[in-house]
Each structure stands twice: as C-alpha cells, then as structure tokens.
Amino acid sequence: MKLDILAFGAHPDDVELGCGGTIAKEVTLGKKVGIIDLTQGELGTRGSAEIRAVEAANAAKILGVSVRENLKFKDGFFKNDQKHQLEIIKIIRKYKPEIVICNAIDDRHIDHGKGSKLVSDACFLSGLRKIETDLNGVVQQEWRPKVVYHYIQWKNIEPDFVVDISNHIQNKIDAVMAYSTQFYNPNSTEPISPIATKNFTESIEYRAKDLGRLVFVDYAEGFTVERYVAINSLTDLK
C-alpha cells in the first residue's frame, strides 16, 4: 500500500498530540495516512504496553488512518544506529510516503529528539539504492520522501508553518483522550506524570488555539522544516 503521508512517533500518543488534527484533516481530504510508533511506551509512568496498544488502535480509528504499526524498539534505549535505521528504511520503502512527519527536533523527553534524528536520517538513507533491504523475501526498491516535517511537542518551538485544524480540533482531542491511562483523570489511583495533569490536558486545546490566534483561525498545529518551503505563487500563502 502506498501512502501519501507517514507519521512517526517515539511513543504511542506522540503523533496524536503533535499532529492529530492535521492527520484527521488530510484523511478527510482524501489522503492515505499511516502512523508508525517506534516503541510501545513501556517505560511510561502510567498504564502498560498492552493497554497502550489497545488505546493506539482506538486512536487510529478516530483519526481514520489506513495503517498503524509498532516497531517495538526499546523505550528510552533505542539508538540512531544502523540496526534501527534499517528497520525504518524497510517501512519507508514499504509504504513509499511523499511526506514524513516525525518528532520534535529538540524536546523534554530524550526519545523525541533521538527519534526525530533517527527517522530523518533513515529517510535520506532510504533513497540510496546500494542499501539493500527486503520485506518478506522480496527485494525493496529505494525510496526517499519528498519532505520531512517535525511536529511540536512539549517545548514551545517556533513553527516554520502552521496548519489550520479548526474543523478537526475535536478529532485531535478525542484521539489523544483515547489514551485514557495517560492523561488527567481525577479518579485515577496511578502516579501523576507531567502529561497526566489537568493543565496538560487543557493545553491540548489552548496551545492549538494560541497558534490559531496568530494566523487568524480558531485552531492550528505547528511544524518545523528541514529545508525551505517552496510555493508556486504568493497567493498560495494565507
């Protein structure tokens, strides 16, 4: 299956938090979108890998993505090395996305920046024909996505561009809250984590609202780029 967009997250829920509204919007526009989770989030303070797998499947249904896979790298300990790069190269060549979206380049959680660089490097290497991979015994052809974008996570990084998600903010919130073990619940008996506070849960909406305010829409999500964004005409910009 060829995808238009492939979104990577170091942990299940990273993609929903970073670009869930954008994914929901692109799906409604007819794009085929997939999500790849690098780890199972097994080191998370709350929940478990098994529960998060169910939550991730539910979130995928809410967003309407065509496919979701988990590479089961070691949470907290995966590396940007040949072994891990080759696994991602196989995924990129399998789905042949035009656009890849991945973690923030710099963030509070060490897996976010590490995962960002890992995916970005693999996107480049995937275009080199002398790197040989196979899937189920079939030799894969080289493939390099046209662009790699990075969503914004914990830190308020200044975006290079934003996407209007005004009609899809509820999809984003619903997909995030599908991870019921991870976020604020006043009745939960599990330990409090930085993302399990009322303030963080409310920030899902108010951060999107603030980015929207800056571009005169109700809600937006921000992204950073690895190269200049090219347009055909000044009228393409809002």
Backbone as JSON, one array per atom type, in Angstrom:
{
  "sequence": "MKLDILAFGAHPDDVELGCGGTIAKEVTLGKKVGIIDLTQGELGTRGSAEIRAVEAANAAKILGVSVRENLKFKDGFFKNDQKHQLEIIKIIRKYKPEIVICNAIDDRHIDHGKGSKLVSDACFLSGLRKIETDLNGVVQQEWRPKVVYHYIQWKNIEPDFVVDISNHIQNKIDAVMAYSTQFYNPNSTEPISPIATKNFTESIEYRAKDLGRLVFVDYAEGFTVERYVAINSLTDLK",
  "N": [[0.84, -1.21, 0.0], [0.65, 2.13, -0.96], [1.33, 5.15, 0.68], [0.3, 8.56, 1.23], [1.13, 10.19, 3.31], [3.22, 9.62, 6.08], [3.38, 9.28, 9.44], [5.53, 9.43, 12.17], [6.12, 8.43, 15.56], [7.87, 8.53, 18.64], [6.67, 7.37, 20.81], [3.52, 5.71, 21.45], [0.9, 7.93, 21.21], [2.38, 10.24, 20.76], [2.14, 11.14, 18.09], [-0.58, 11.76, 17.93], [-0.78, 13.87, 19.77], [1.02, 15.69, 18.64], [0.34, 16.09, 15.89], [-2.29, 15.34, 15.4], [-4.66, 16.66, 14.6], [-3.98, 17.63, 12.07], [-3.55, 15.24, 10.69], [-6.13, 14.1, 10.78], [-7.45, 16.0, 9.23], [-6.15, 15.77, 6.72], [-6.86, 13.16, 6.04], [-9.62, 13.46, 5.64], [-9.46, 14.95, 3.38], [-8.88, 13.13, 1.52], [-6.41, 11.92, 1.54], [-4.1, 9.2, 1.96], [-3.02, 8.01, 4.95], [-0.6, 6.98, 7.34], [0.52, 5.67, 10.53], [3.42, 5.22, 12.45], [4.65, 3.83, 15.3], [7.52, 4.01, 17.24], [8.28, 2.8, 19.67], [6.74, 0.85, 22.33], [6.08, 2.39, 24.44], [6.66, 1.42, 26.94], [8.01, 2.19, 29.23], [6.57, 4.16, 30.35], [5.07, 6.14, 32.97], [2.45, 5.59, 33.66], [-0.14, 3.17, 33.02], [0.33, 0.43, 30.65], [2.31, -1.44, 28.25], [0.63, -3.2, 26.88], [-1.94, -2.15, 27.32], [-1.65, 0.36, 26.16], [-1.35, -0.34, 23.51], [-3.91, -1.1, 22.78], [-5.19, 1.33, 23.19], [-3.88, 2.87, 21.27], [-4.78, 1.69, 18.92], [-7.47, 2.35, 19.04], [-7.28, 5.14, 18.89], [-6.25, 5.4, 16.33], [-8.43, 4.62, 14.79], [-10.17, 6.71, 15.3], [-8.86, 8.84, 14.06], [-8.85, 7.93, 11.48], [-6.83, 6.68, 9.99], [-4.99, 4.75, 7.54], [-3.26, 2.71, 8.18], [-1.49, 1.38, 11.0], [1.48, 0.77, 12.7], [3.72, -0.8, 15.06], [7.05, -0.63, 15.87], [8.38, -1.64, 18.0], [10.8, -0.89, 19.25], [13.2, -0.42, 21.91], [11.92, 1.32, 24.53], [13.17, 4.37, 25.59], [15.79, 3.47, 25.25], [16.45, 2.94, 22.6], [18.54, 3.41, 19.7], [20.13, 5.68, 17.39], [21.25, 4.06, 15.11], [22.75, 1.74, 12.74], [21.23, -0.65, 12.78], [18.65, 0.15, 13.74], [18.05, 2.15, 11.91], [17.85, 0.7, 9.51], [15.52, -0.77, 9.94], [13.59, 1.21, 9.87], [14.0, 2.18, 7.31], [13.05, 0.0, 5.85], [10.33, 0.25, 6.4], [9.74, 2.75, 5.25], [10.28, 2.22, 2.56], [8.39, 0.29, 2.16], [5.91, 1.63, 2.36], [6.23, 3.94, 0.88], [5.91, 6.87, 1.27], [5.06, 10.26, 0.36], [5.35, 12.37, 2.06], [6.88, 12.68, 5.21], [6.29, 12.82, 8.65], [7.58, 13.64, 11.8], [8.9, 13.34, 15.2], [9.58, 16.18, 17.41], [12.52, 18.13, 16.93], [14.02, 18.93, 19.11], [13.38, 18.31, 22.48], [11.69, 17.79, 25.7], [11.57, 15.05, 26.49], [13.95, 12.52, 26.08], [13.72, 10.62, 24.06], [12.32, 11.85, 22.05], [13.8, 13.86, 20.54], [15.83, 12.12, 19.78], [14.43, 10.14, 18.35], [13.45, 11.74, 16.32], [15.79, 12.48, 14.85], [16.66, 9.94, 14.11], [14.59, 8.99, 12.39], [14.65, 10.97, 10.42], [17.27, 10.67, 9.38], [17.04, 8.06, 8.4], [15.17, 8.45, 6.38], [16.67, 9.8, 4.45], [18.7, 7.88, 3.91], [17.15, 5.83, 2.9], [16.79, 6.43, 0.28], [19.03, 5.62, -1.04], [20.25, 3.48, -3.38], [22.14, 1.48, -3.09], [21.92, 0.53, -0.56], [20.67, -2.29, 0.59], [17.57, -3.85, 1.14], [15.03, -6.13, 2.22], [11.63, -7.28, 2.18], [9.69, -9.65, 3.55], [11.09, -11.48, 2.01], [11.19, -10.32, -0.48], [12.98, -8.18, -2.54], [13.43, -4.78, -1.84], [12.74, -1.62, -3.43], [14.59, 1.42, -3.68], [13.56, 4.42, -1.93], [12.81, 7.76, -1.34], [11.29, 10.07, 0.72], [9.65, 13.14, -0.26], [9.65, 15.34, 1.45], [10.46, 16.08, 4.91], [8.84, 16.73, 7.86], [8.58, 18.21, 11.14], [6.72, 17.83, 14.04], [5.47, 19.82, 16.8], [6.11, 19.53, 20.29], [6.48, 19.15, 23.66], [8.04, 21.48, 24.24], [7.77, 24.96, 23.45], [8.43, 25.45, 20.58], [9.24, 27.63, 17.93], [7.21, 27.6, 15.11], [7.77, 26.77, 11.62], [5.78, 26.72, 9.77], [2.18, 26.63, 9.9], [-0.77, 24.59, 10.27], [-4.13, 24.93, 9.59], [-6.46, 23.67, 11.71], [-9.03, 23.97, 12.46], [-11.55, 22.78, 11.98], [-11.1, 20.29, 12.9], [-10.25, 20.01, 15.47], [-11.64, 18.68, 17.49], [-11.43, 16.02, 16.69], [-8.71, 15.64, 17.11], [-8.52, 16.03, 19.93], [-10.19, 13.94, 20.82], [-8.77, 11.73, 19.86], [-6.38, 11.91, 21.29], [-7.36, 11.64, 23.91], [-8.16, 9.06, 23.8], [-6.18, 7.61, 24.86], [-6.62, 6.79, 27.66], [-5.34, 6.01, 30.0], [-3.15, 7.62, 30.18], [-3.56, 10.35, 30.54], [-5.04, 13.18, 32.3], [-7.09, 12.23, 34.97], [-9.24, 12.58, 37.46], [-10.05, 10.55, 39.13], [-8.2, 8.57, 39.01], [-5.89, 6.21, 40.36], [-3.28, 5.99, 39.79], [0.23, 7.02, 39.6], [1.06, 10.53, 39.35], [2.03, 12.06, 36.37], [4.01, 14.22, 34.19], [2.33, 14.63, 31.95], [-0.11, 13.92, 32.86], [-1.63, 15.78, 34.14], [-4.19, 18.21, 34.92], [-3.74, 20.67, 33.76], [-2.04, 20.04, 31.59], [-3.74, 18.46, 29.99], [-5.7, 20.37, 29.34], [-4.07, 22.01, 27.89], [-3.87, 20.91, 25.38], [-5.93, 21.9, 23.85], [-5.7, 24.72, 24.32], [-3.15, 25.42, 23.43], [-3.3, 24.86, 20.71], [-5.25, 26.66, 20.09], [-3.94, 29.06, 20.58], [-1.89, 29.08, 18.64], [-3.56, 29.15, 16.44], [-4.75, 31.65, 16.82], [-2.64, 33.35, 16.15], [-2.55, 33.21, 13.43], [-4.99, 33.93, 12.6], [-7.08, 32.05, 12.66], [-9.22, 29.56, 14.18], [-8.02, 27.25, 15.4], [-4.8, 25.7, 15.28], [-1.98, 23.69, 14.17], [1.54, 23.44, 14.6], [4.6, 23.19, 12.68], [8.04, 22.32, 12.04], [10.65, 22.64, 9.58], [13.01, 20.95, 7.38], [14.16, 21.94, 5.18], [13.84, 24.79, 2.97], [10.49, 25.9, 2.44], [8.77, 25.62, -0.53], [6.72, 27.46, -2.78], [4.22, 27.87, -5.38], [3.07, 30.28, -5.97], [2.54, 33.55, -4.6], [-0.05, 33.75, -3.78], [-0.63, 31.33, -2.73], [-0.13, 31.38, -0.08], [-1.63, 31.99, 3.08]],
  "CA": [[0.0, 0.0, 0.0], [1.38, 3.39, -0.97], [0.72, 6.2, 1.5], [0.68, 9.94, 0.95], [1.78, 10.75, 4.49], [3.56, 8.65, 7.11], [3.73, 10.0, 10.67], [6.26, 8.62, 13.15], [6.19, 8.91, 16.92], [8.69, 7.69, 19.51], [5.77, 6.63, 21.69], [2.09, 5.84, 21.14], [0.28, 9.2, 21.6], [3.16, 11.39, 20.27], [1.57, 11.63, 16.83], [-1.88, 12.39, 18.22], [-0.53, 15.15, 20.43], [1.76, 16.62, 17.79], [-0.26, 16.42, 14.59], [-3.55, 14.62, 15.24], [-5.62, 17.46, 13.84], [-3.53, 17.66, 10.68], [-3.8, 13.92, 10.12], [-7.57, 13.98, 10.57], [-7.81, 16.87, 8.11], [-5.64, 15.19, 5.48], [-7.69, 11.99, 5.74], [-10.89, 13.93, 5.07], [-9.14, 15.49, 2.05], [-8.66, 12.0, 0.63], [-5.04, 11.4, 1.61], [-3.85, 7.96, 2.7], [-2.08, 8.36, 6.02], [-0.25, 5.91, 8.26], [1.24, 6.03, 11.75], [4.39, 4.23, 12.92], [5.17, 4.07, 16.65], [8.83, 3.37, 17.36], [8.3, 1.97, 20.87], [5.44, 0.58, 22.93], [5.89, 3.27, 25.59], [6.61, 0.54, 28.1], [8.59, 2.82, 30.41], [5.68, 5.22, 30.81], [4.7, 6.1, 34.38], [1.09, 5.07, 33.82], [-0.58, 2.19, 32.03], [1.25, -0.64, 30.27], [2.45, -1.59, 26.8], [-0.55, -3.89, 26.36], [-3.07, -1.22, 27.34], [-1.4, 1.42, 25.19], [-1.58, -0.89, 22.17], [-5.36, -1.01, 22.56], [-5.5, 2.76, 23.09], [-3.36, 3.34, 19.98], [-5.68, 1.19, 17.88], [-8.68, 3.17, 19.13], [-6.95, 6.48, 18.39], [-6.1, 5.29, 14.87], [-9.78, 4.6, 14.22], [-10.73, 8.07, 15.41], [-8.21, 9.68, 13.05], [-9.16, 7.39, 10.16], [-5.63, 6.34, 9.24], [-5.06, 3.5, 6.78], [-2.44, 1.68, 8.81], [-0.67, 1.76, 12.16], [2.38, -0.29, 13.1], [4.64, -0.52, 16.15], [8.33, -1.29, 15.6], [8.79, -2.27, 19.26], [12.13, -0.53, 19.72], [13.22, -0.31, 23.37], [11.57, 2.64, 25.05], [14.24, 5.0, 26.35], [17.12, 2.95, 24.97], [16.75, 2.74, 21.19], [19.64, 4.25, 19.24], [20.19, 6.06, 15.98], [22.34, 3.28, 14.56], [22.43, 1.03, 11.51], [20.15, -1.61, 13.03], [17.35, 0.82, 13.83], [17.82, 2.85, 10.64], [17.41, -0.26, 8.5], [14.12, -1.11, 10.2], [12.76, 2.32, 9.39], [14.14, 2.18, 5.85], [12.12, -1.01, 5.35], [8.97, 0.81, 6.5], [9.62, 3.81, 4.25], [10.21, 1.58, 1.24], [7.14, -0.46, 2.11], [4.74, 2.5, 2.17], [6.57, 4.96, -0.12], [5.21, 8.14, 1.51], [5.59, 11.51, -0.2], [5.63, 13.24, 3.2], [7.08, 12.05, 6.51], [6.18, 13.72, 9.8], [8.16, 12.95, 12.95], [9.02, 14.04, 16.47], [10.27, 17.46, 17.51], [13.98, 18.01, 16.87], [14.52, 19.11, 20.48], [12.23, 18.27, 23.37], [11.96, 17.37, 27.07], [11.83, 13.61, 26.55], [15.13, 12.22, 25.26], [13.35, 9.82, 22.9], [11.72, 12.68, 21.0], [14.86, 14.34, 19.67], [16.54, 10.95, 19.25], [13.57, 9.56, 17.34], [13.4, 12.69, 15.22], [17.01, 12.35, 14.04], [16.67, 8.58, 13.57], [13.67, 8.92, 11.25], [15.15, 11.87, 9.38], [18.42, 10.04, 8.75], [16.56, 6.91, 7.64], [14.52, 8.95, 5.16], [17.73, 10.06, 3.46], [19.35, 6.62, 3.55], [16.2, 5.01, 2.16], [16.89, 6.77, -1.14], [20.28, 5.13, -1.6], [19.96, 2.16, -3.96], [23.13, 0.49, -2.68], [21.49, -0.03, 0.72], [19.73, -3.34, 0.19], [16.64, -4.37, 2.14], [13.96, -6.96, 1.66], [10.45, -7.43, 3.01], [9.1, -10.98, 3.28], [11.85, -12.15, 0.96], [11.15, -9.56, -1.74], [13.92, -7.05, -2.51], [12.74, -3.49, -1.9], [13.32, -0.55, -4.22], [14.89, 2.63, -2.9], [12.51, 5.44, -1.91], [13.08, 8.88, -0.44], [10.17, 11.03, 0.79], [9.96, 14.46, -0.79], [9.92, 16.26, 2.56], [10.31, 15.62, 6.29], [8.41, 17.79, 8.76], [8.63, 17.85, 12.56], [5.67, 18.49, 14.83], [5.88, 20.48, 18.05], [5.66, 18.73, 21.43], [6.45, 19.8, 24.98], [8.59, 22.83, 24.18], [7.1, 25.89, 22.53], [9.33, 25.77, 19.47], [8.59, 28.48, 16.92], [6.99, 26.82, 13.9], [8.06, 27.35, 10.31], [4.46, 26.9, 9.17], [1.1, 26.05, 10.69], [-1.9, 24.04, 9.53], [-5.44, 25.25, 10.16], [-7.19, 22.45, 12.08], [-10.24, 24.46, 13.15], [-12.66, 21.83, 11.84], [-10.65, 18.96, 13.32], [-9.71, 20.04, 16.83], [-12.28, 17.65, 18.31], [-10.81, 14.75, 16.32], [-7.42, 15.6, 17.8], [-8.76, 15.82, 21.36], [-10.73, 12.59, 21.02], [-7.7, 10.75, 19.63], [-5.48, 11.99, 22.45], [-8.01, 11.12, 25.11], [-8.3, 7.61, 23.68], [-5.16, 7.09, 25.8], [-7.24, 7.14, 28.95], [-4.44, 5.77, 31.12], [-2.01, 8.53, 30.16], [-3.86, 11.75, 30.79], [-5.67, 13.55, 33.57], [-8.31, 11.58, 35.44], [-9.25, 12.84, 38.91], [-10.36, 9.33, 39.87], [-7.13, 7.59, 38.83], [-5.02, 5.94, 41.51], [-1.91, 5.86, 39.31], [1.08, 8.19, 39.9], [0.95, 11.68, 38.48], [3.16, 12.3, 35.47], [3.89, 15.56, 33.61], [1.23, 14.74, 30.99], [-1.34, 13.46, 33.49], [-2.19, 16.87, 34.93], [-5.3, 18.92, 34.3], [-3.18, 21.74, 32.92], [-1.57, 19.49, 30.32], [-4.91, 18.08, 29.19], [-6.29, 21.6, 28.82], [-3.13, 22.63, 26.95], [-4.09, 20.36, 24.04], [-6.78, 22.86, 23.14], [-5.3, 26.13, 24.35], [-1.96, 25.64, 22.59], [-3.79, 24.91, 19.33], [-6.0, 27.91, 19.95], [-2.99, 30.17, 20.53], [-1.3, 29.08, 17.3], [-4.61, 29.62, 15.54], [-4.89, 33.1, 17.02], [-1.56, 34.05, 15.48], [-2.76, 33.2, 11.97], [-6.37, 34.36, 12.39], [-8.03, 30.93, 12.59], [-9.58, 29.13, 15.54], [-7.05, 26.29, 15.93], [-3.75, 25.32, 14.33], [-0.83, 22.91, 14.62], [2.76, 23.97, 14.02], [5.63, 22.26, 12.22], [9.32, 22.86, 11.59], [11.06, 22.03, 8.31], [14.44, 20.69, 7.22], [14.6, 22.77, 4.06], [12.89, 25.85, 2.66], [9.2, 25.53, 1.86], [8.61, 26.28, -1.83], [5.34, 27.63, -3.24], [4.13, 28.26, -6.78], [2.59, 31.66, -6.1], [2.3, 34.22, -3.32], [-1.44, 33.56, -3.39], [-0.76, 30.06, -2.03], [0.0, 31.66, 1.35], [-2.75, 32.68, 3.71]],
  "C": [[0.87, 1.25, 0.0], [0.6, 4.44, -0.17], [1.17, 7.58, 1.02], [1.52, 10.51, 2.08], [2.03, 9.63, 5.49], [4.07, 9.42, 8.32], [4.37, 9.04, 11.66], [6.19, 9.27, 14.53], [7.06, 7.98, 17.75], [7.83, 6.82, 20.4], [4.34, 6.72, 21.16], [1.54, 7.06, 21.89], [1.09, 10.42, 21.16], [2.53, 11.99, 19.02], [0.25, 12.35, 17.07], [-1.7, 13.78, 18.83], [0.11, 16.16, 19.48], [1.05, 17.03, 16.53], [-1.58, 15.69, 14.34], [-4.58, 15.36, 14.42], [-5.27, 17.5, 12.36], [-3.8, 16.34, 10.0], [-5.29, 13.75, 9.81], [-8.01, 14.81, 9.37], [-7.37, 16.26, 6.79], [-6.43, 13.95, 5.07], [-9.0, 12.42, 5.1], [-10.69, 14.53, 3.67], [-8.78, 14.37, 1.07], [-7.26, 11.43, 0.64], [-5.01, 10.08, 2.37], [-2.72, 8.22, 3.68], [-1.83, 7.14, 6.9], [0.5, 6.45, 9.46], [2.17, 4.88, 12.11], [4.87, 4.66, 14.31], [6.48, 3.32, 16.79], [8.89, 2.42, 18.55], [6.88, 1.72, 21.35], [5.15, 1.49, 24.11], [5.89, 2.51, 26.9], [7.22, 1.12, 29.36], [7.72, 3.95, 30.96], [5.25, 5.03, 32.26], [3.37, 5.41, 34.59], [0.77, 4.05, 32.72], [0.46, 1.11, 31.79], [1.33, -0.7, 28.76], [1.21, -2.21, 26.19], [-1.75, -2.95, 26.28], [-2.87, -0.14, 26.28], [-1.58, 0.94, 23.75], [-3.06, -0.8, 21.81], [-5.75, 0.45, 22.37], [-5.05, 3.31, 21.74], [-4.26, 2.9, 18.83], [-6.97, 2.01, 17.86], [-8.44, 4.57, 18.58], [-6.82, 6.47, 16.87], [-7.46, 5.29, 14.18], [-10.4, 5.99, 14.23], [-10.15, 8.97, 14.32], [-8.47, 9.2, 11.63], [-7.97, 7.0, 9.33], [-5.77, 4.96, 8.6], [-4.3, 2.36, 7.44], [-1.74, 2.25, 10.03], [0.18, 0.55, 12.54], [3.24, 0.17, 14.27], [5.91, -1.32, 15.92], [8.93, -1.94, 16.84], [10.28, -2.08, 19.57], [12.06, -0.38, 21.24], [12.98, 1.13, 23.81], [12.73, 3.17, 25.9], [15.64, 4.61, 25.92], [17.41, 2.68, 23.49], [17.81, 3.75, 20.75], [19.47, 4.62, 17.76], [21.4, 5.37, 15.37], [21.86, 2.49, 13.34], [21.24, 0.08, 11.69], [18.79, -0.95, 13.0], [17.02, 1.57, 12.53], [17.29, 1.9, 9.58], [15.95, -0.67, 8.71], [13.19, -0.02, 9.7], [12.84, 2.44, 7.87], [13.17, 1.18, 5.24], [10.69, -0.48, 5.35], [8.76, 1.88, 5.44], [9.49, 3.22, 2.84], [8.93, 0.76, 1.08], [5.97, 0.44, 1.75], [4.98, 3.66, 1.21], [5.83, 6.29, 0.08], [5.87, 9.31, 0.79], [6.06, 12.43, 0.94], [5.83, 12.38, 4.44], [7.0, 13.13, 7.58], [6.75, 12.97, 11.0], [8.32, 13.88, 14.14], [9.74, 15.39, 16.36], [11.78, 17.23, 17.55], [14.6, 18.1, 18.25], [13.33, 19.13, 21.42], [12.64, 17.76, 24.75], [12.32, 15.9, 27.15], [12.96, 13.26, 25.6], [14.78, 11.41, 24.02], [12.82, 10.66, 21.75], [12.77, 13.19, 20.03], [15.62, 13.2, 19.02], [15.74, 10.29, 18.13], [13.46, 10.43, 16.11], [14.59, 12.52, 14.28], [17.08, 10.97, 13.38], [15.8, 8.49, 12.32], [14.17, 9.78, 10.1], [16.34, 11.25, 8.64], [17.99, 8.85, 7.89], [15.87, 7.33, 6.35], [15.54, 9.23, 4.07], [18.34, 8.75, 2.97], [18.45, 5.73, 2.7], [16.25, 5.28, 0.65], [18.15, 6.28, -1.81], [20.11, 3.69, -2.09], [20.94, 1.09, -3.53], [22.9, -0.03, -1.25], [20.39, -1.02, 0.39], [18.88, -3.8, 1.37], [15.64, -5.28, 1.44], [12.83, -7.06, 2.67], [9.76, -8.73, 2.61], [9.77, -11.66, 2.09], [11.88, -11.44, -0.38], [12.07, -8.34, -1.6], [13.14, -5.75, -2.69], [13.49, -2.5, -2.78], [13.57, 0.66, -3.33], [13.73, 3.62, -2.99], [12.89, 6.52, -0.91], [11.88, 9.82, -0.44], [10.6, 12.41, 0.28], [10.34, 15.43, 0.31], [9.77, 15.55, 3.9], [9.95, 16.83, 7.13], [8.45, 17.27, 10.19], [7.52, 18.59, 13.3], [6.25, 19.03, 16.13], [5.3, 19.71, 19.23], [5.68, 19.53, 22.72], [6.91, 21.25, 24.91], [7.84, 23.68, 23.16], [8.09, 26.36, 21.46], [8.58, 26.61, 18.44], [8.43, 27.7, 15.62], [7.44, 27.55, 12.64], [6.78, 27.54, 9.5], [3.43, 26.25, 10.08], [0.0, 25.55, 9.77], [-3.18, 24.38, 10.28], [-6.2, 23.95, 10.44], [-8.52, 22.81, 12.77], [-11.39, 23.47, 13.09], [-12.31, 20.44, 12.36], [-10.06, 18.94, 14.72], [-10.35, 18.96, 17.7], [-11.76, 16.26, 17.98], [-9.49, 14.57, 17.06], [-7.62, 15.3, 19.29], [-9.26, 14.41, 21.64], [-9.65, 11.53, 20.84], [-6.71, 10.74, 20.78], [-6.11, 11.33, 23.67], [-8.37, 9.64, 24.99], [-7.27, 6.9, 24.55], [-5.59, 7.44, 27.22], [-6.32, 6.91, 30.14], [-3.38, 6.87, 31.25], [-2.3, 9.95, 30.63], [-4.75, 11.96, 32.02], [-7.0, 12.84, 33.8], [-8.35, 11.74, 36.95], [-9.51, 11.6, 39.74], [-9.26, 8.26, 39.76], [-6.31, 7.43, 40.1], [-3.56, 5.79, 41.08], [-1.1, 7.12, 39.61], [0.84, 9.32, 38.9], [2.22, 11.79, 37.63], [2.98, 13.69, 34.86], [2.72, 15.72, 32.65], [-0.11, 14.31, 31.59], [-1.95, 14.51, 34.41], [-3.34, 17.53, 34.18], [-4.8, 20.01, 33.35], [-2.71, 21.2, 31.58], [-2.74, 19.11, 29.43], [-5.56, 19.31, 28.57], [-5.39, 22.25, 27.77], [-3.29, 22.1, 25.52], [-4.92, 21.32, 23.21], [-6.19, 24.26, 23.15], [-4.02, 26.4, 23.57], [-2.36, 25.72, 21.12], [-4.54, 26.21, 19.08], [-5.04, 29.09, 19.83], [-2.29, 30.23, 19.18], [-2.31, 29.56, 16.26], [-4.78, 31.13, 15.61], [-3.86, 33.87, 16.21], [-1.73, 34.1, 13.97], [-4.23, 33.43, 11.63], [-7.33, 33.22, 12.06], [-8.3, 30.47, 14.02], [-8.52, 28.22, 16.17], [-6.03, 25.94, 14.85], [-2.71, 24.42, 15.0], [0.41, 23.4, 13.89], [3.78, 22.9, 13.69], [6.92, 23.02, 11.91], [9.77, 22.05, 10.38], [12.56, 21.79, 8.31], [15.02, 21.45, 6.04], [13.53, 23.81, 3.79], [11.6, 25.27, 2.09], [9.02, 26.32, 0.56], [7.13, 26.35, -2.2], [5.35, 28.08, -4.7], [3.8, 29.73, -6.95], [2.39, 32.25, -4.7], [0.86, 34.0, -2.84], [-1.66, 32.2, -2.72], [-0.72, 30.26, -0.51], [-1.22, 32.37, 1.88], [-2.25, 33.76, 4.65]]
}
